């Protein structure tokens, strides 16, 4: 089965439906962070369903408030820049990071209507008490097909944890975006790529479709 980057997002969203709803978030547990943040986010979407019909940007607000803070946005941005991270100025990196963070908000919000009830299994969680990094391995059980492996790569950040990558059947969200943006930067330059991201972000906040 072939997966696109959109599939990665779609499957993450399914997690919120199938895991324990309403559980308290324990910042010291990477599993709890994933379960609680996504289930809270989807519950908020359900509660504000009538508002969202009139204002699609509400979905972006929900994603930005409840999900994106659990991503290591700056770390992901540096990885996405690849070799260009060493060549551009600190100001250019900061500007791209801000634009890319909202790119992730748009990206998740654009596919949010695709979720539905599924069965989601957690594989045994490794002992993370003394580790700086951990991978939470899960499986999405879909009727009529083999289980889909979904891995959340998380990194300790103080007393909490941050998501640094998400892979589905071995396809990495970070690597997929890295290939896209490093090619664009090589061809057009960081200034042009960042300007395009900022323009699309601005269109999205005005309620227009950002392609």
Protein Blocks (a to p, Z undefined) as FASTA:
>chain_A
ZZdfklmmmmmmmmmmmmcehiacdfkbmklmmmmmmmmmmmmmmmmmmmmmmomklmmm
mmmmmmmmmpcfklmmmmmnmmmlmmmcfklmmmmmmmmmmmmmmmmmmmmmmgccdddd
ddddddfklccbdcdddddddehiacdddddddddehjbccdfbdceehiafklmmmmmm
mmmmmmnojklmmmmmmmmmmmmmnopacZZ
